[in-house]
Amino acid sequence: MANVTGVLLFFGLITSLQFVNTDVLQEYELGKILSPLGAHFFDHFHDESLRRVSSKANLECTADITEVENGISSRRAWALKMMDSWGFIPSGILTGETFDLGNFDECLSIAHVTESNRKIIGKYCFLVAKRIKIATCFPASCSAGDMTPFVNNIIQNTLNTSISIKISEISCQTSEGAPWDVLTVFTIVILSVLSLIVILATVYDYFFCENQDEIPIIVKSFSARANSRSLFRIVDNKSNPNIIESLDGIRCMSLIWVVFSHEFIFATTAPNLNMNDLLKWAQQPFASFVVHGYFSVDSFFVLGGLLVSMIVLRTMEKSKGKLNPLMMYLHRIIRIVPVVAMAILIYMTMMPVVSGGPMFKGGYHGTFICARNWFWTLLFVQNYAVLDIVGKVKCLDHTWYLAVDMQLYIISPLLLIAIYKWGKKAAAGICVLIVLLSGCLFATQMINNYSLLIRNEDKDGVANKNLYFATHTHAAPWLIGFLFGYFLHLNRGKKFQLSKLMVWAGWLFSLTMLFTSIFALYPAGKFDAPPLSTFAESFYYTLTRLAWPLAICWIIFACMQGYGGLANSLLSSPLWQPFSRLSYSMYVWHMFVQEVNSRSVRTTTYFSTYQMMLSFWRDLGHTLLMSYVLYLIVEAPLSGFDSLLRGRRESPAPKPLHSW
């Protein structure tokens, strides 16, 4: 789990929506004052006392505002647009609305040439008063520093109030957007070159390669035709005992859960008309699927540990125990790092290129920290290195999962060698390690009195850092998956005869653990509920780190052994296969799509479960499309290069040794 840092950002963001009644009433009175501010500004500009304030601004700004005021007096359309595009009192302050976005495009469309041949263009900015943000429109020659004292003078002298406001310079935009910087040009060039190579390889494949089995590996790696054929190929895996069909379904459903949860997180930063309803929604049972969406990530860790142990142990058995950790790391780096590097470039540079809007100033929310600390992300240590440098935000928030998974992958050769040499003794040692890590997690939460309930605000993000982003807190699910992979390796091809009682008991316990993990804290999560003790919350958080992966392991085992029933029909459907091959790209790119769509709005939005479902399906569809395109030009060629490095001619979409 996308600005916004994984599903746990929901805790901090939703807590900020708790409004004190007195503050709301003050803001309502403030709204009544601000509602006619645009008209007051231009109507009173001719006042001499206000002109003395405006004279402190630059002369060009003063002259342009005078021209606008004259244009309004003469009923000129371009000048009336500048006043008309201002926002008014937000409709619904008492229900949590704090934005009025005015008319962004109307303001930016203003382009008037004066008689002195000077061009006046509209400049859209937010006027900020307490939590309220109202759209304003000035001539572009005026800075926020020019306008703030002038507007304050109007409020204090004309409207008889001492409330102080400011014009936010960082929110200001004009139709003459900032020119592309070197990094943006570089990103566009890289994408263009890769796209050109893909087009040329596809044309060569289509016209000159009649026999698909004899396509040169370099052409096959870049050909959109070949890679699409590989991506959408449906393979019958039932005849292969080494293939676990249900993994595709678990992987894809976990990814859908991640995207779904992030959709609600972005809703907390949207200009919602009824933001207070979001606070009420967070206390409903359905909200538990979002608040506890981090269990979807634990499912990924289970799959990651399972695949590493099962596949590598199979390889070690064939090579009589030989293992080359450096080659493992190299293949992993080829698979993961270039895609992440391209993601950093695209997130930082391409958002303003592909979209815009009143909420879009500056593009990606993590641009600043990416510019300073991008290398931590490529080194896969950002879950430790970045959190204390610039607040709580990381470059590419959701890549914390890749960091944790990579760190666990790095230590996996030690575990693989141990379990290959000492077998069950090493497995017992790993079980002890799981117990110790669980005890460490419990002690950390108890000693520091940490809480992850949404009612208990984690202002500095310390609890998130030490309980959620730390690698050792997710090591237990990964290690449980690792041991389960070892179990499957030892018993590959074996059929377990289980009685109906044992099967029903297995499903009952697994479903109980899953739903208890999701809903156990629902009563305590309500803001009017009695406080939950640190011991109880620590006990819950520690045990669910064990219960969830064990339940996932049972589901996989039951599906493999023929006891899955309806669950196996769903999870093992071959229709998941293309989705599964695309899942890594979708995880990397989904927050780009969500942030672009959520910040490009032109009007206030309305929060409801139905509206969120509409947004979810829209963003999921856009993510699929974007992921497919970037899969063809970035990920698939890298997989082909990895195949070339391995020295064998195979499909450019090999099965990776992790949850993707």
Disulfide bonds with the S-S distance in Angstrom:
Cys61-Cys142 1.98
Cys107-Cys137 2.17
Cys125-Cys172 1.98
Cys370-Cys395 2.01
